[in-house]
């Protein structure tokens, strides 16, 4: 892992990660690379510079806007996959309690290994997002919910917003298609008590890709019908 790229990139983004945190990212990269030989964890290949930019610095773009994370004590990563962005946010925000939720047991086992090896203030749960949203211990329970490369926005809102506290926020890491997706998201936003606050560019130094951060406020407790049973949101999105 190119440690210097992480140091230079985070500094250019205005982020003050210390040497321990940079070391944790490097160890995570080593574990991710090893596990990737037998599991499909990330679409980024073996190029460590590409991994630094596309996996790690991109995951940290949320932190370049302090107002998006102000007052956050609990965070959930929905469809956590390999732990992007949840593991990176846990490294950068050690005082925040992070919950990573994924439906595949093998990925959850990998995340649990990473959490233990890095000594993170985090846990990994094996659950479908719809089931997590109906779990009384998780529903309406998080200050901030995040998701990256998970689903189309109308579907993603039903998977993620039920986990946010009223007054909390959901942040989706999206590409340029997000503007079109938002035109189909009005019904989902209304049904799930969501209100779009921001749609901001997510910039990684030296890269010209069009990545966005969609920030949605949760305005009230999740209505009783939502989320619907596992599988139904994907077949019949609210958009």
C-alpha positions in Angstrom: 0.0 0.0 0.0 1.4 3.4 -1.0 1.5 5.0 2.5 2.7 8.3 1.0 -0.3 8.5 -1.3 -2.6 8.1 1.7 -0.7 10.8 3.6 -0.6 13.2 0.7 -4.2 12.5 -0.3 -5.7 13.0 3.2 -3.7 16.1 3.7 -4.9 17.6 0.4 -8.4 16.8 1.5 -7.9 18.7 4.8 -8.1 15.5 6.9 -5.8 15.1 9.9 -5.2 11.4 10.1 -2.4 10.3 12.4 0.3 7.7 11.8 -1.7 5.0 13.7 -4.7 5.6 11.5 -2.6 5.5 8.3 -1.1 2.2 9.5 -4.6 0.8 10.2 -5.6 1.6 6.6 -2.5 -0.1 5.3 -3.2 -3.2 7.4 -6.8 -3.2 6.2 -5.5 -3.0 2.6 -3.3 -6.1 3.2 -6.2 -8.0 4.7 -8.5 -6.9 1.8 -6.0 -8.0 -0.8 -5.5 -11.4 0.8 -9.2 -12.0 1.2 -9.9 -10.8 -2.3 -8.0 -13.8 -3.7 -10.9 -16.1 -2.6 -13.8 -13.6 -2.2 -15.4 -11.0 -4.4 -14.9 -8.0 -2.2 -14.0 -5.0 -4.4 -14.0 -4.2 -8.1 -10.7 -2.4 -7.8 -7.8 -4.6 -9.0 -4.3 -5.2 -7.6 -3.0 -1.7 -8.3 -2.4 -0.2 -4.8 -2.5 3.4 -6.1 -5.9 2.7 -7.6 -7.0 1.1 -4.3 -5.8 4.1 -2.3 -7.9 6.5 -4.4 -11.0 4.5 -5.3 -11.4 2.6 -2.1 -9.9 4.6 0.8 -9.7 8.3 -0.1 -13.1 8.1 -1.8 -14.6 6.5 1.3 -13.2 9.4 3.4 -14.7 12.2 1.2 -17.6 12.4 3.6 -15.3 13.8 6.2 -14.3 16.8 4.1 -17.7 18.3 5.0 -17.6 18.5 8.9 -21.3 19.6 9.0 -22.3 16.2 7.6 -20.9 14.4 10.7 -21.3 17.0 13.4 -22.8 15.4 16.6 -22.6 11.9 15.2 -22.1 9.2 17.9 -23.5 6.2 16.1 -23.1 5.2 12.5 -24.4 2.3 10.4 -23.1 1.2 7.0 -25.8 -0.5 5.0 -24.7 -3.2 2.6 -21.2 -2.8 4.0 -19.6 -5.4 1.7 -15.8 -5.2 2.1 -16.2 -2.3 4.6 -16.2 0.6 2.3 -16.8 3.2 3.6 -17.6 1.9 7.1 -14.2 0.6 8.0 -12.5 3.8 6.8 -14.9 6.0 8.7 -14.4 3.9 11.8 -10.6 4.3 11.5 -11.0 8.1 11.0 -13.7 8.5 13.7 -12.6 6.3 16.6 -15.1 7.9 19.1 -18.0 7.0 16.8 -19.7 3.6 17.3 -19.9 2.0 13.9 -22.2 -0.9 12.9 -21.6 -2.6 9.5 -24.6 -4.5 8.1 -24.3 -7.1 5.3 -26.4 -10.0 4.1 -23.5 -12.4 3.2 -22.0 -14.3 6.1 -18.6 -14.6 4.6 -18.3 -10.9 4.2 -19.4 -10.4 7.8 -16.8 -12.8 9.0 -14.1 -10.9 7.1 -15.3 -7.6 8.6 -15.2 -9.1 12.1 -11.6 -10.1 11.5 -10.7 -6.6 10.3 -12.4 -5.0 13.3 -10.5 -7.3 15.7 -7.1 -6.8 13.9 -7.4 -3.0 13.8 -9.0 -2.6 17.2 -11.9 -0.6 15.9 -14.9 0.7 17.8 -17.2 -1.2 15.5 -19.2 -4.4 15.0 -20.4 -6.4 12.0 -23.9 -7.8 11.8 -25.2 -10.5 9.5 -28.6 -9.3 8.3 -30.6 -8.2 5.3 -31.1 -4.5 5.3 -34.9 -4.8 5.4 -34.7 -7.1 8.5 -32.3 -4.7 10.2 -34.7 -1.9 9.6 -37.4 -3.8 11.5 -35.2 -4.9 14.4 -36.2 -2.8 17.4 -32.6 -2.5 18.6 -31.6 -0.9 15.2 -34.7 0.8 13.8 -34.7 4.6 14.1 -31.4 4.1 16.0 -28.5 5.8 14.3 -27.3 9.4 14.0 -25.9 8.7 10.6 -26.4 5.9 8.0 -24.2 5.5 5.0 -24.2 3.4 1.9 -21.7 3.1 -1.0 -22.3 1.3 -4.4 -25.3 -0.5 -3.0 -28.5 0.3 -5.1 -30.5 2.7 -7.1 -31.6 5.7 -4.9 -35.4 4.9 -4.6 -34.5 1.4 -3.4 -31.6 2.5 -1.3 -33.8 5.0 0.7 -36.0 2.1 1.8 -33.0 0.0 2.9 -31.3 2.8 4.8 -33.6 5.5 6.1 -35.5 3.2 8.6 -32.2 2.8 10.5 -31.7 6.6 10.9 -32.9 8.4 14.0 -35.6 11.1 13.5 -33.4 14.2 12.9 -30.5 11.9 11.8 -29.1 11.7 8.3 -28.5 9.2 5.5 -25.5 9.8 3.2 -25.3 7.9 -0.1 -22.1 7.8 -2.1 -23.3 8.0 -5.7 -22.2 8.7 -9.2 -23.5 11.1 -11.9 -26.7 9.1 -12.3 -27.9 10.3 -8.9 -29.7 13.3 -10.4 -31.8 11.2 -12.6 -32.4 8.7 -9.8 -33.6 11.6 -7.6 -36.4 12.4 -10.1 -37.8 8.9 -9.3 -37.3 9.2 -5.6 -40.2 11.5 -4.5 -42.5 8.8 -3.4 -39.8 7.0 -1.4 -38.8 10.2 0.3 -42.3 11.0 1.3 -43.1 7.5 2.5 -39.9 7.2 4.5 -39.9 10.7 6.0 -36.8 11.9 4.1 -35.8 15.3 3.0 -32.9 16.0 0.6 -30.5 18.4 2.3 -27.4 18.4 0.0 -26.1 16.9 -3.2 -22.4 17.6 -3.2 -19.4 16.6 -5.2 -17.0 14.2 -3.5 -13.5 15.1 -4.7 -10.4 13.0 -4.5 -7.2 14.9 -5.2 -5.9 14.3 -8.8 -9.1 12.6 -9.9 -11.7 14.0 -12.2 -14.5 11.5 -11.7 -18.0 12.7 -11.0 -18.7 11.2 -7.5 -21.4 12.8 -5.3 -22.6 12.7 -1.7 -26.4 12.7 -1.4 -27.4 13.8 2.1 -31.0 13.1 3.3 -32.5 14.1 6.6 -34.8 11.8 8.5 -37.7 14.1 9.6 -39.9 11.6 11.6 -40.0 8.0 12.9 -40.2 5.4 10.2 -43.9 4.6 9.4 -45.0 1.1 10.4 -45.2 -0.4 6.9 -41.5 0.2 6.2 -39.2 -1.3 5.3 -41.2 -4.0 3.5 -40.3 -7.7 3.8 -36.9 -8.7 2.4 -36.8 -8.8 -1.4 -40.0 -6.8 -2.0 -38.3 -3.3 -2.1 -36.0 -4.6 -4.9 -38.9 -6.0 -6.9 -41.2 -3.1 -6.3 -39.2 0.1 -5.5 -41.2 3.0 -4.1 -40.1 5.4 -6.9 
